[in-house]
Amino acid sequence: MHPTSHPTTAERKPVILRVNGAELVADPSGAAWWPTRRCLFVADLHLEKGSALAGRGLLLPPYDSRATLTRLAGLIARYAPETVVCLGDSFHDETAARRLDDQDRQALQGLIQARNWVWIVGNHDPSPPQALGGQVSEELVMGSLVLRHEARPGPPDGGAAVAAGELSGHFHPKAAVKLRTGRFSGKCFVTDGRRLILPSFGAYTGGLDVLHPAISTLFPQGFSVTLLGRDRVYAFPQRALKRIGQRVID
């Protein structure tokens, strides 16, 4: 169920997430776009999760990597970024890159070679494969923001001379609200203006309720969410949210 307002594409204005002075566009795909830096951020691609599950006997259609890379290629074509930053868990495990089929590997390398590409390491991929290209970093300071996989409790800190904002992924945040037309739930961005957690981008990724303490305690002064719709995003304050469960699905 989605909110009932349906402005035309021409009427829609981008939803801006302001994080420590940076103005980021919340894309309905779950990516964040920083126009002044021409930088695109995505989190938790979890490439080759399907083949990892198949290895454990859970058979799913083996097209998750291709679906994820196709969506990412579409975003890159639309925004034409100079830099792409993947905020960790880009690969579902340390052998995932070797399981990519030739077509998907070539597509990914084509995306990487055409721009500045940064792999932030995650808990699933502590050593992203450098053979594909791109820069690998534990974390990266970019302007007023520090980029890392998992948000750290306490004030964001990038080791810079000035206080840093923070962009991260890891938690796959999801949220739900109750509207007159029914319940609306899905992946979401969550922010308090100093830190921003991105939703997971991968085709087979689930999520964690933003009201779960693992997420909510990172925002002691409260937060707002921006829920992903089919082709637009919707902003809600914390007080509008309803619980959707406690299970983590990565």
Rosetta blueprint (number, residue, H / E / L):
1 M L
2 H L
3 P L
4 T L
5 S L
6 H L
7 P L
8 T L
9 T H
10 A H
11 E H
12 R L
13 K L
14 P L
15 V L
16 I E
17 L E
18 R E
19 V E
20 N L
21 G L
22 A E
23 E E
24 L E
25 V E
26 A E
27 D L
28 P L
29 S L
30 G L
31 A L
32 A E
33 W E
34 W E
35 P H
36 T H
37 R H
38 R L
39 C E
40 L E
41 F E
42 V E
43 A L
44 D L
45 L L
46 H L
47 L E
48 E L
49 K H
50 G H
51 S H
52 A H
53 L H
54 A H
55 G H
56 R L
57 G L
58 L L
59 L L
60 L L
61 P L
62 P L
63 Y L
64 D H
65 S H
66 R H
67 A H
68 T H
69 L H
70 T H
71 R H
72 L H
73 A H
74 G H
75 L H
76 I H
77 A H
78 R H
79 Y H
80 A L
81 P L
82 E L
83 T E
84 V E
85 V E
86 C E
87 L L
88 G L
89 D L
90 S L
91 F E
92 H L
93 D L
94 E L
95 T L
96 A H
97 A H
98 R H
99 R H
100 L L
101 D L
102 D H
103 Q H
104 D H
105 R H
106 Q H
107 A H
108 L H
109 Q H
110 G H
111 L H
112 I H
113 Q H
114 A L
115 R L
116 N E
117 W E
118 V E
119 W E
120 I E
121 V L
122 G L
123 N L
124 H L
125 D L
126 P L
127 S L
128 P L
129 P L
130 Q H
131 A H
132 L H
133 G L
134 G L
135 Q E
136 V E
137 S E
138 E L
139 E L
140 L E
141 V E
142 M E
143 G L
144 S L
145 L E
146 V E
147 L E
148 R L
149 H L
150 E L
151 A L
152 R L
153 P L
154 G L
155 P L
156 P L
157 D L
158 G L
159 G L
160 A L
161 A L
162 V L
163 A L
164 A L
165 G E
166 E E
167 L E
168 S E
169 G L
170 H L
171 F L
172 H L
173 P E
174 K E
175 A E
176 A E
177 V E
178 K E
179 L E
180 R L
181 T L
182 G E
183 R E
184 F E
185 S E
186 G E
187 K E
188 C E
189 F E
190 V E
191 T E
192 D L
193 G L
194 R L
195 R E
196 L E
197 I E
198 L L
199 P L
200 S L
201 F L
202 G L
203 A L
204 Y L
205 T L
206 G L
207 G L
208 L E
209 D E
210 V L
211 L L
212 H L
213 P H
214 A H
215 I H
216 S H
217 T L
218 L L
219 F L
220 P L
221 Q L
222 G L
223 F L
224 S E
225 V E
226 T E
227 L E
228 L E
229 G L
230 R L
231 D L
232 R L
233 V E
234 Y E
235 A E
236 F E
237 P E
238 Q H
239 R H
240 A H
241 L E
242 K E
243 R L
244 I L
245 G L
246 Q L
247 R L
248 V L
249 I L
250 D L
